Amino acid sequence: MKHLVNQVFTPGGMPRFTYVDRSGRDLEQSLGESKKHLCKMVTLTGSTKSGKTVLTNRIFPRLEADNVWVDGGSVGSENDFWSQILNELNEATESEVTTTQESAQNVEGKFGGKAGIPLLMEGKGEVGTSIGRKQSDSKKTKRSLSPRAAAISALRTHEIPLIIDDFHYLDRQFQGDLVRALKPLIFEGIPVIAIAIPHRRYDAIKVEREMTGRLLSIEVPPWSIDELTEIADRGFPLLQINVSGHIKQRLAQESYGSPHLMQEFCRALCRINRIEESMPHEVKISSLNEDIFHEVADGTGKIIYDRLAKGPRQRQLFPDGTVWPSESIKFGRQDVAGAKNLPLTAVQPENRQLLIKFTIF
């Protein structure tokens, strides 16, 4: 069976052929617990491009009607958030209620007559009857709810999981208000999952304070070299490509612990070797063209690296007001803020996890 390269390696999409469950970390199992009347809000946090959304989509498929997804980045206001939920559930803020009342009436009467058989006898009698009539009156009334009340009512009625992607993009004040509003649903066992990057726009302290005892925090750690190479091990054989082990290792090392970048590098390796779909015969790739790293760095990686080069934004970390430097942050001998003109590949491998960890996106 033929496969397109873009179907096998899917940076930014849901991988069909190259999904890695990271079974040793029990991430799927932990997230799946929320389906079992957990009565806790689940927060899934991790660095950017670490596979959080893909993992959640695996457990709560976005395309299935029995899951509601809301993208935090697309929410402009509180009403916008609740309206998106109503739209997903085909519900509205107004509903029409019809009440019917029935009344019954009985009409009774008698009639008489004679009956007889000629030449024999004649009889006389009366027969009674009762006729019932029913009358119904219908009354229609309209009920109007706020988007918030209507959405919460709809989620309760449908008993459907709510997944909030990019929770950190929501206004900080609204994050706390939202958790308070959803608390009754969580108490009833309806799954609520918030996917976030742990930086200053995600108010973890406020969420934890609101959900004391009813919060399950799952951290998605950076991917190991072995986990990243598994993406290559699954994908390249489908395309009839035999890639040397040292090349797969190098791609994984350059991926910052990110499956997104690994998918990018694998796709770029195919492109630079002019491969667009499964080959009719096995093709061996035993040498690596360094241009693929610069190609990805100038595209997807450049946005990430530009932010890394500027250094992290000023942020308070401790009650006494201690802050991280806002101008630059140093890793070993490298001053990231002064490295704006360096290519992505110039960053030392041992520093990459730290760079990703402290970057504000």
RAVEN-V208995 format. One record per helix or strand of 3 or more residues. SS is the DSSP state (hx for helix, st for strand). FROM is the first residue (numbers start at 1). LEN is the number of residues. If there is no record, write none. Layout:
ss from len
SS FROM LEN
SS FROM LEN
This chain:
ss from len
hx 5 4
hx 23 3
hx 27 9
st 41 6
hx 52 8
st 67 5
hx 72 3
hx 78 11
st 94 24
st 121 24
hx 147 12
st 161 5
hx 167 3
hx 172 16
st 192 5
hx 204 7
st 215 6
hx 225 15
st 241 3
hx 245 9
hx 259 14
st 283 3
hx 291 8
hx 300 11
hx 336 3
hx 344 3
hx 349 9
